[in-house]
């Protein structure tokens, strides 16, 4: 899967399935993200994607919406519309790492968030059936993030690396690199 719109669609469907399966009594459970609950992980995803959309005046109104799951769907659908529109997808802007496009940022950051935070939510909510990540996405994310090394380890991004054996499954190695206990 190489198209940013298709990748986002696939990972958003997967993320939504996890969110839909969270039992009501698991929203306040501690997540693998230190100091965050299951609900706070979902709120983080909604807020970061909503904020990104706002840069392009594409953010949906979340006013009066109290259900974070409903907010997620609104943001997800707005992001997908942006990716599916060729003009929006190729809109250039000055990003944190230089000149980039809407689609490239979604592909590099927003889709990665969906992959990792789906695991975080599934783990926090006790949904082991949702924990396995797609192998191709693990490989893609690992190849993109590992060269950044410890520059990723800043407050609010990733914590210290959790050691895992070299022969551990690729997902466990990625999770450990990102500061999570697999």
N, CA, C and O of each residue as an XYZ file, in Angstrom:
728
protein
N       0.854     -1.172      0.000
C       0.000      0.000      0.000
C       0.905      1.242      0.000
O       1.648      1.458      0.957
N       0.852      2.048     -1.048
C       1.738      3.199     -1.130
C       0.998      4.527     -1.172
O       1.589      5.563     -0.865
N      -0.252      4.528     -1.536
C      -1.007      5.762     -1.650
C      -1.395      6.277     -0.258
O      -2.002      5.542      0.521
N      -1.050      7.543      0.064
C      -1.388      8.068      1.399
C      -2.878      7.996      1.728
O      -3.245      7.723      2.870
N      -3.740      8.239      0.737
C      -5.186      8.181      1.000
C      -5.620      6.759      1.339
O      -6.415      6.549      2.254
N      -5.101      5.793      0.606
C      -5.453      4.394      0.886
C      -4.881      3.938      2.222
O      -5.553      3.239      2.980
N      -3.638      4.332      2.514
C      -3.031      3.934      3.790
C      -3.842      4.505      4.948
O      -4.163      3.791      5.899
N      -4.176      5.800      4.865
C      -4.954      6.414      5.940
C      -6.307      5.710      6.081
O      -6.740      5.403      7.192
N      -6.965      5.457      4.960
C      -8.284      4.803      4.991
C      -8.180      3.453      5.715
O      -8.988      3.148      6.591
N      -7.198      2.669      5.345
C      -7.015      1.349      5.946
C      -6.719      1.460      7.443
O      -7.338      0.766      8.249
N      -5.782      2.323      7.815
C      -5.418      2.452      9.228
C      -6.532      3.101     10.039
O      -6.708      2.775     11.213
N      -7.286      4.015      9.432
C      -8.417      4.634     10.138
C      -9.536      3.623     10.367
O     -10.187      3.650     11.411
N      -9.765      2.740      9.411
C     -10.768      1.681      9.604
C     -10.353      0.769     10.756
O     -11.171      0.395     11.597
N      -9.086      0.425     10.777
C      -8.552     -0.430     11.834
C      -8.664      0.268     13.192
O      -9.089     -0.339     14.176
N      -8.278      1.546     13.237
C      -8.346      2.334     14.460
C      -9.795      2.439     14.942
O     -10.068      2.279     16.132
N     -10.717      2.706     14.022
C     -12.133      2.831     14.369
C     -12.672      1.528     14.937
O     -13.464      1.550     15.879
N     -12.258      0.394     14.384
C     -12.706     -0.899     14.907
C     -12.270     -1.075     16.357
O     -13.025     -1.600     17.175
N     -11.059     -0.638     16.675
C     -10.584     -0.717     18.061
C     -11.438      0.183     18.946
O     -11.932     -0.249     19.987
N     -11.610      1.432     18.530
C     -12.397      2.401     19.303
C     -13.816      1.881     19.527
O     -14.359      2.009     20.624
N     -14.405      1.306     18.509
C     -15.775      0.793     18.625
C     -15.881     -0.369     19.611
O     -16.940     -0.588     20.200
N     -14.801     -1.106     19.790
C     -14.838     -2.274     20.670
C     -14.456     -1.981     22.115
O     -14.504     -2.880     22.954
N     -14.078     -0.744     22.423
C     -13.689     -0.419     23.801
C     -14.924     -0.492     24.697
O     -15.902      0.218     24.459
N     -14.888     -1.343     25.722
C     -16.016     -1.409     26.652
C     -16.141     -0.097     27.432
O     -15.143      0.575     27.694
N     -17.347      0.252     27.791
C     -17.572      1.518     28.509
C     -16.734      1.622     29.773
O     -16.286      2.711     30.130
N     -16.519      0.508     30.448
C     -15.765      0.570     31.702
C     -14.245      0.614     31.499
O     -13.496      0.634     32.476
N     -13.785      0.628     30.245
C     -12.343      0.664     29.973
C     -11.836      2.035     29.547
O     -10.633      2.204     29.347
N     -12.713      3.007     29.404
C     -12.268      4.324     28.933
C     -11.363      5.044     29.937
O     -10.565      5.895     29.544
N     -11.473      4.720     31.200
C     -10.625      5.360     32.208
C      -9.439      4.487     32.621
O      -8.721      4.820     33.564
N      -9.234      3.382     31.925
C      -8.108      2.490     32.221
C      -6.789      3.149     31.816
O      -6.736      3.927     30.864
N      -5.744      2.829     32.545
C      -4.407      3.332     32.216
C      -3.970      2.755     30.874
O      -4.197      1.580     30.585
N      -3.345      3.592     30.065
C      -2.862      3.145     28.761
C      -1.349      2.943     28.822
O      -0.712      3.320     29.806
N      -0.775      2.353     27.778
C       0.686      2.240     27.717
C       1.388      3.597     27.609
O       2.600      3.681     27.805
N       0.645      4.646     27.304
C       1.195      6.008     27.271
C       1.153      6.527     28.703
O       0.083      6.802     29.246
N       2.322      6.654     29.298
C       2.410      6.988     30.716
C       1.576      8.217     31.077
O       1.706      9.281     30.471
N       0.721      8.042     32.076
C      -0.098      9.136     32.571
C      -1.369      9.379     31.778
O      -2.115     10.308     32.089
N      -1.636      8.568     30.762
C      -2.828      8.746     29.932
C      -3.776      7.565     30.103
O      -3.350      6.422     30.263
N      -5.074      7.870     30.064
C      -6.093      6.835     30.049
C      -6.412      6.474     28.597
O      -5.940      7.121     27.661
N      -7.203      5.453     28.437
C      -7.671      5.064     27.106
C      -8.341      6.258     26.427
O      -8.056      6.563     25.269
N      -9.231      6.927     27.156
C      -9.943      8.082     26.598
C      -8.968      9.190     26.191
O      -9.143      9.812     25.143
N      -7.958      9.436     27.000
C      -7.002     10.498     26.694
C      -6.169     10.192     25.446
O      -5.767     11.104     24.724
N      -5.917      8.918     25.200
C      -5.212      8.557     23.960
C      -6.086      8.913     22.768
O      -5.609      9.511     21.804
N      -7.368      8.549     22.828
C      -8.272      8.892     21.731
C      -8.407     10.407     21.608
O      -8.407     10.932     20.494
N      -8.520     11.114     22.720
C      -8.602     12.585     22.666
C      -7.355     13.169     22.011
O      -7.453     14.124     21.240
N      -6.193     12.610     22.308
C      -4.944     13.075     21.686
C      -5.004     12.916     20.165
O      -4.641     13.833     19.428
N      -5.459     11.760     19.701
C      -5.555     11.526     18.262
C      -6.521     12.534     17.636
O      -6.215     13.131     16.604
N      -7.677     12.720     18.256
C      -8.662     13.675     17.739
C      -8.073     15.077     17.713
O      -8.175     15.769     16.699
N      -7.466     15.503     18.798
C      -6.930     16.870     18.881
C      -5.797     17.103     17.891
O      -5.745     18.155     17.253
N      -4.895     16.148     17.752
C      -3.772     16.366     16.838
C      -4.247     16.395     15.389
O      -3.778     17.217     14.602
N      -5.163     15.515     15.033
C      -5.649     15.520     13.654
C      -6.550     16.727     13.387
O      -6.513     17.305     12.300
N      -7.345     17.098     14.364
C      -8.195     18.284     14.224
C      -7.323     19.530     14.061
O      -7.599     20.380     13.214
N      -6.279     19.633     14.868
C      -5.362     20.777     14.769
C      -4.662     20.845     13.425
O      -4.487     21.928     12.866
N      -4.260     19.691     12.902
C      -3.629     19.659     11.579
C      -4.614     20.126     10.516
O      -4.268     20.942      9.662
N      -5.826     19.616     10.565
C      -6.843     20.032      9.597
C      -7.094     21.537      9.657
O      -7.356     22.168      8.633
N      -7.013     22.107     10.859
C      -7.252     23.544     11.030
C      -6.227     24.380     10.262
O      -6.540     25.486      9.822
N      -5.017     23.866     10.099
C      -3.992     24.592      9.319
C      -4.466     24.863      7.898
O      -4.001     25.801      7.249
N      -5.384     24.045      7.422
C      -5.869     24.130      6.046
C      -7.340     24.538      5.980
O      -7.970     24.428      4.928
N      -7.884     25.006      7.097
C      -9.303     25.371      7.201
C     -10.222     24.214      6.808
O     -11.250     24.423      6.163
N      -9.848     22.995      7.197
C     -10.631     21.800      6.868
C     -11.228     21.126      8.097
O     -11.879     20.088      7.980
N     -11.011     21.706      9.268
C     -11.444     21.043     10.494
C     -12.961     21.058     10.628
O     -13.603     22.075     10.368
N     -13.528     19.935     11.032
C     -14.967     19.905     11.273
C     -15.271     20.585     12.607
O     -14.410     20.661     13.484
N     -16.468     21.064     12.748
C     -16.879     21.622     14.029
C     -17.144     20.477     14.998
O     -17.881     19.539     14.696
N     -16.527     20.578     16.162
C     -16.759     19.591     17.217
C     -17.576     20.201     18.346
O     -17.794     19.579     19.386
N     -18.018     21.421     18.122
C     -18.772     22.144     19.145
C     -20.027     21.381     19.532
O     -20.801     20.947     18.679
N     -20.209     21.227     20.829
C     -21.392     20.566     21.356
C     -21.330     19.053     21.303
O     -22.262     18.382     21.746
N     -20.247     18.499     20.768
C     -20.123     17.038     20.689
C     -19.357     16.541     21.903
O     -18.171     16.834     22.056
N     -20.025     15.793     22.761
C     -19.412     15.297     23.995
C     -18.810     13.900     23.856
O     -17.999     13.492     24.689
N     -19.189     13.178     22.836
C     -18.714     11.809     22.646
C     -17.426     11.833     21.827
O     -17.440     12.178     20.646
N     -16.302     11.461     22.468
C     -15.010     11.509     21.787
C     -14.982     10.554     20.594
O     -14.250     10.791     19.633
N     -15.768      9.481     20.645
C     -15.839      8.566     19.501
C     -16.501      9.254     18.300
O     -16.075      9.066     17.160
N     -17.522     10.033     18.557
C     -18.172     10.779     17.472
C     -17.224     11.841     16.922
O     -17.179     12.070     15.714
N     -16.471     12.486     17.803
C     -15.470     13.471     17.361
C     -14.441     12.804     16.459
O     -14.053     13.358     15.430
N     -14.000     11.607     16.852
C     -13.038     10.871     16.030
C     -13.586     10.661     14.616
O     -12.875     10.871     13.634
N     -14.846     10.248     14.517
C     -15.416      9.993     13.190
C     -15.469     11.264     12.340
O     -15.209     11.225     11.138
N     -15.801     12.373     12.965
C     -15.847     13.644     12.231
C     -14.460     14.026     11.714
O     -14.311     14.430     10.561
N     -13.467     13.897     12.560
C     -12.091     14.246     12.178
C     -11.586     13.266     11.121
O     -10.999     13.676     10.120
N     -11.810     11.990     11.342
C     -11.388     10.955     10.376
C     -11.959     11.231      8.990
O     -11.243     11.176      7.990
N     -13.252     11.528      8.941
C     -13.894     11.759      7.645
C     -13.370     13.023      6.975
O     -13.202     13.050      5.756
N     -13.111     14.063      7.750
C     -12.550     15.295      7.182
C     -11.145     15.049      6.641
O     -10.792     15.551      5.574
N     -10.347     14.279      7.372
C      -8.998     13.961      6.912
C      -9.057     13.163      5.617
O      -8.288     13.420      4.691
N      -9.954     12.208      5.551
C     -10.060     11.385      4.346
C     -10.502     12.228      3.153
O     -10.000     12.041      2.045
N     -11.437     13.154      3.369
C     -11.856     14.038      2.269
C     -10.673     14.845      1.750
O     -10.519     15.023      0.541
N      -9.834     15.337      2.668
C      -8.653     16.085      2.249
C      -7.700     15.235      1.433
O      -7.153     15.702      0.434
N      -7.496     14.010      1.841
C      -6.595     13.113      1.114
C      -7.167     12.696     -0.234
O      -6.428     12.526     -1.203
N      -8.477     12.531     -0.293
C      -9.115     12.099     -1.537
C      -9.230     13.214     -2.566
O      -9.470     12.943     -3.743
N      -9.062     14.457     -2.145
C      -9.095     15.595     -3.067
C      -7.659     15.882     -3.520
O      -6.845     16.320     -2.707
N      -7.332     15.650     -4.787
C      -5.949     15.824     -5.239
C      -5.380     17.217     -4.964
O      -4.203     17.344     -4.628
N      -6.189     18.246     -5.099
C      -5.694     19.607     -4.857
C      -5.308     19.788     -3.383
O      -4.251     20.342     -3.079
N      -6.147     19.332     -2.498
C      -5.844     19.447     -1.070
C      -4.656     18.562     -0.714
O      -3.745     19.000     -0.013
N      -4.660     17.335     -1.187
C      -3.594     16.391     -0.852
C      -2.220     16.937     -1.231
O      -1.242     16.692     -0.526
N      -2.138     17.668     -2.328
C      -0.848     18.181     -2.787
C      -0.565     19.614     -2.349
O       0.412     20.218     -2.791
N      -1.415     20.160     -1.483
C      -1.183     21.503     -0.965
C       0.122     21.528     -0.191
O       0.320     20.741      0.736
N       1.012     22.433     -0.574
C       2.308     22.549      0.102
C       2.232     23.531      1.255
O       1.437     24.470      1.250
N       3.071     23.290      2.235
C       3.187     24.201      3.362
C       4.542     23.964      4.027
O       5.204     22.957      3.774
N       4.940     24.900      4.874
C       6.197     24.770      5.607
C       5.930     23.978      6.884
O       5.336     24.499      7.828
N       6.366     22.726      6.913
C       6.168     21.862      8.065
C       7.343     21.935      9.026
O       8.271     22.719      8.824
N       7.303     21.125     10.063
C       8.360     21.113     11.080
C       9.720     20.731     10.499
O      10.754     21.167     11.004
N       9.723     19.926      9.450
C      10.975     19.455      8.858
C      11.204     20.027      7.464
O      11.951     19.457      6.668
N      10.562     21.149      7.172
C      10.742     21.791      5.874
C       9.478     21.737      5.032
O       8.404     21.372      5.512
N       9.628     22.106      3.776
C       8.500     22.156      2.845
C       7.952     20.748      2.629
O       8.712     19.805      2.410
N       6.639     20.615      2.691
C       5.999     19.311      2.542
C       4.586     19.520      2.016
O       4.208     20.636      1.661
N       3.820     18.458      1.968
C       2.433     18.542      1.509
C       1.492     17.986      2.578
O       1.908     17.293      3.506
N       0.234     18.310      2.417
C      -0.816     17.775      3.282
C      -0.718     16.251      3.320
O      -0.657     15.657      4.396
N      -0.703     15.613      2.135
C      -0.694     14.150      2.065
C       0.562     13.554      2.691
O       0.479     12.533      3.374
N       1.707     14.161      2.473
C       2.956     13.619      3.033
C       2.931     13.666      4.556
O       3.391     12.730      5.210
N       2.409     14.727      5.119
C       2.341     14.825      6.573
C       1.376     13.796      7.145
O       1.668     13.159      8.157
N       0.236     13.635      6.501
C      -0.706     12.624      6.967
C      -0.049     11.251      6.889
O      -0.154     10.452      7.820
N       0.623     10.983      5.784
C       1.252      9.677      5.591
C       2.366      9.428      6.601
O       2.509      8.315      7.106
N       3.149     10.449      6.895
C       4.290     10.293      7.805
C       3.912     10.323      9.273
O       4.508      9.600     10.071
N       2.943     11.135      9.651
C       2.656     11.338     11.074
C       1.275     10.862     11.504
O       1.154     10.088     12.454
N       0.247     11.311     10.823
C      -1.114     10.971     11.257
C      -1.385      9.471     11.123
O      -1.998      8.871     12.006
N      -0.939      8.875     10.041
C      -1.132      7.436      9.869
C      -0.324      6.646     10.891
O      -0.786      5.625     11.400
N       0.883      7.120     11.187
C       1.704      6.459     12.218
C       1.001      6.516     13.571
O       0.998      5.536     14.317
N       0.416      7.646     13.878
C      -0.337      7.769     15.133
C      -1.470      6.747     15.200
O      -1.711      6.151     16.249
N      -2.156      6.548     14.088
C      -3.257      5.587     14.082
C      -2.748      4.172     14.345
O      -3.385      3.406     15.068
N      -1.621      3.832     13.769
C      -1.062      2.499     13.965
C      -0.682      2.271     15.424
O      -1.093      1.281     16.029
N       0.093      3.177     15.983
C       0.600      3.016     17.345
C      -0.515      3.190     18.378
O      -0.624      2.402     19.318
N      -1.328      4.206     18.205
C      -2.357      4.456     19.216
C      -3.501      3.445     19.166
O      -4.199      3.269     20.165
N      -3.710      2.784     18.041
C      -4.675      1.675     18.026
C      -4.177      0.579     18.961
O      -4.956     -0.020     19.702
N      -2.870      0.323     18.918
C      -2.297     -0.674     19.826
C      -2.438     -0.213     21.274
O      -2.817     -0.997     22.144
N      -2.132      1.065     21.532
C      -2.243      1.599     22.892
C      -3.655      1.427     23.444
O      -3.837      0.989     24.580
N      -4.644      1.773     22.637
C      -6.039      1.695     23.076
C      -6.442      0.235     23.276
O      -7.081     -0.106     24.271
N      -6.068     -0.623     22.332
C      -6.407     -2.042     22.461
C      -5.779     -2.630     23.717
O      -6.432     -3.374     24.448
N      -4.527     -2.303     23.972
C      -3.853     -2.839     25.163
C      -4.537     -2.323     26.427
O      -4.795     -3.095     27.351
N      -4.830     -1.033     26.472
C      -5.459     -0.454     27.668
C      -6.843     -1.038     27.919
O      -7.237     -1.257     29.064
N      -7.569     -1.287     26.848
C      -8.957     -1.765     26.976
C      -9.058     -3.281     27.075
O     -10.155     -3.825     27.203
N      -7.914     -3.967     27.016
C      -7.945     -5.425     27.106
C      -8.523     -6.079     25.868
O      -9.314     -7.018     25.959
N      -8.117     -5.573     24.698
C      -8.615     -6.100     23.426
C      -7.468     -6.741     22.642
O      -7.044     -6.191     21.626
N      -6.964     -7.877     23.087
C      -5.785     -8.466     22.442
C      -5.989     -8.800     20.969
O      -5.022     -8.842     20.208
N      -7.227     -9.038     20.558
C      -7.483     -9.354     19.150
C      -7.159     -8.184     18.225
O      -6.978     -8.368     17.021
N      -7.086     -6.978     18.794
C      -6.770     -5.792     17.991
C      -5.303     -5.375     18.099
O      -4.894     -4.416     17.444
N      -4.513     -6.061     18.899
C      -3.126     -5.647     19.113
C      -2.193     -5.916     17.937
O      -1.291     -5.112     17.702
N      -2.362     -7.002     17.188
C      -1.410     -7.223     16.093
C      -1.492     -6.108     15.045
O      -2.576     -5.739     14.593
N      -0.332     -5.586     14.673
C      -0.260     -4.531     13.664
C       0.062     -5.153     12.303
O       0.684     -6.214     12.248
N      -0.346     -4.519     11.214
C       0.017     -5.028      9.889
C       1.542     -5.013      9.722
O       2.197     -4.005      9.988
N       2.089     -6.139      9.282
C       3.546     -6.281      9.159
C       4.162     -5.225      8.251
O       5.233     -4.698      8.555
N       3.502     -4.911      7.142
C       4.074     -3.918      6.228
C       4.131     -2.533      6.870
O       5.046     -1.758      6.593
N       3.169     -2.225      7.716
C       3.164     -0.923      8.383
C       4.208     -0.876      9.501
O       4.810      0.170      9.746
N       4.423     -2.001     10.175
C       5.479     -2.060     11.185
C       6.820     -1.767     10.518
O       7.598     -0.942     10.998
N       7.074     -2.441      9.427
C       8.338     -2.274      8.701
C       8.509     -0.836      8.213
O       9.585     -0.254      8.350
N       7.459     -0.274      7.652
C       7.511      1.087      7.137
C       7.794      2.093      8.255
O       8.649      2.967      8.106
N       7.076      1.969      9.369
C       7.246      2.914     10.469
C       8.614      2.757     11.120
O       9.264      3.749     11.450
N       9.050      1.527     11.306
C      10.358      1.290     11.906
C      11.460      1.912     11.045
O      12.370      2.555     11.569
N      11.381      1.726      9.743
C      12.390      2.280      8.832
C      12.395      3.809      8.858
O      13.439      4.435      8.676
N      11.248      4.392      9.080
C      11.148      5.846      9.103
C      11.593      6.443     10.440
O      12.236      7.492     10.461
N      11.260      5.788     11.551
C      11.516      6.378     12.866
C      12.877      6.009     13.461
O      13.506      6.845     14.109
N      13.331      4.800     13.259
C      14.568      4.361     13.904
C      15.755      5.268     13.589
O      16.556      5.534     14.485
N      15.905      5.754     12.354
C      17.037      6.650     12.081
C      16.990      7.965     12.884
O      18.012      8.638     13.016
N      15.830      8.329     13.411
C      15.713      9.551     14.207
C      16.294      9.365     15.612
O      16.568     10.341     16.311
N      16.477      8.113     16.016
C      17.107      7.812     17.301
C      16.455      8.526     18.471
O      15.231      8.598     18.582
N      17.310      9.051     19.342
C      16.823      9.672     20.579
C      16.188     11.046     20.375
O      15.658     11.619     21.327
N      16.229     11.588     19.150
C      15.548     12.869     18.920
C      14.043     12.731     19.120
O      13.346     13.727     19.316
N      13.540     11.499     19.071
C      12.115     11.241     19.294
C      11.739     11.292     20.769
O      10.561     11.390     21.112
N      12.722     11.228     21.622
C      12.469     11.097     23.059
C      12.388     12.454     23.732
O      13.292     12.885     24.447
N      11.275     13.101     23.475
C      11.006     14.385     24.110
C       9.665     14.284     24.822
O       8.830     13.459     24.449
N       9.445     15.104     25.835
C       8.164     15.025     26.548
C       6.978     15.127     25.583
O       6.935     15.993     24.709
N       6.038     14.231     25.767
C       4.839     14.240     24.936
C       4.997     13.515     23.613
O       4.037     13.419     22.849
N       6.195     13.000     23.323
C       6.383     12.263     22.071
C       6.584     10.790     22.424
O       5.619     10.027     22.467
N       7.814     10.391     22.673
C       8.088      9.011     23.070
C       8.987      9.011     24.283
O       9.848      9.877     24.441
N       8.775      8.023     25.143
C       9.594      7.870     26.335
C      10.869      7.116     26.021
O      11.172      6.845     24.860
N      11.611      6.781     27.057
C      12.851      6.025     26.875
C      12.574      4.671     26.218
O      11.519      4.069     26.419
N      13.535      4.214     25.440
C      13.409      2.919     24.785
C      13.303      1.815     25.837
O      14.014      1.827     26.842
N      12.415      0.875     25.591
C      12.251     -0.294     26.449
C      13.035     -1.427     25.791
O      12.754     -1.784     24.647
N      14.003     -1.992     26.487
C      14.794     -3.052     25.856
C      13.945     -4.292     25.558
O      13.154     -4.742     26.387
N      14.132     -4.822     24.366
C      13.514     -6.084     23.969
C      14.604     -6.905     23.268
O      15.531     -6.331     22.697
N      14.506     -8.210     23.305
C      15.526     -9.041     22.658
C      15.619     -8.764     21.157
O      14.618     -8.447     20.514
N      16.812     -8.886     20.613
C      17.022     -8.668     19.178
C      16.206     -9.614     18.318
O      15.863     -9.289     17.181
N      15.893    -10.791     18.861
C      15.135    -11.763     18.086
C      13.631    -11.711     18.381
O      12.881    -12.601     17.979
N      13.203    -10.665     19.081
C      11.771    -10.482     19.354
C      11.048    -10.181     18.042
O      11.674     -9.727     17.084
N       9.756    -10.426     17.989
C       8.987    -10.077     16.780
C       9.142     -8.589     16.446
O       9.361     -7.758     17.328
N       9.026     -8.277     15.165
C       9.208     -6.898     14.687
C       8.293     -5.917     15.423
O       8.714     -4.806     15.744
N       7.051     -6.313     15.692
C       6.142     -5.411     16.403
C       6.676     -5.099     17.791
O       6.635     -3.944     18.215
N       7.169     -6.084     18.501
C       7.707     -5.859     19.841
C       8.935     -4.951     19.798
O       9.100     -4.080     20.653
N       9.794     -5.157     18.803
C      10.983     -4.296     18.675
C      10.582     -2.848     18.410
O      11.177     -1.926     18.967
N       9.570     -2.645     17.558
C       9.098     -1.285     17.282
C       8.487     -0.669     18.535
O       8.789      0.475     18.874
N       7.646     -1.405     19.212
C       7.006     -0.890     20.421
C       8.044     -0.546     21.481
O       7.944      0.500     22.124
N       9.022     -1.392     21.672
C      10.084     -1.108     22.629
C      10.851      0.139     22.243
O      11.167      0.966     23.100
N      11.154      0.284     20.966
C      11.848      1.480     20.490
C      11.029      2.738     20.798
O      11.587      3.790     21.110
N       9.714      2.619     20.708
C       8.835      3.763     20.948
C       8.463      3.937     22.417
O       7.569      4.714     22.751
N       9.153      3.210     23.288
C       8.971      3.411     24.713
C       7.818      2.658     25.334
O       7.346      3.009     26.415
N       7.363      1.622     24.651
C       6.251      0.844     25.169
C       6.713     -0.547     25.560
O       7.613     -1.114     24.940
N       6.092     -1.086     26.586
C       6.363     -2.460     27.002
C       5.474     -3.377     26.179
O       4.260     -3.402     26.379
N       6.067     -4.138     25.248
C       5.229     -4.995     24.384
C       4.468     -6.065     25.145
O       3.732     -6.846     24.542
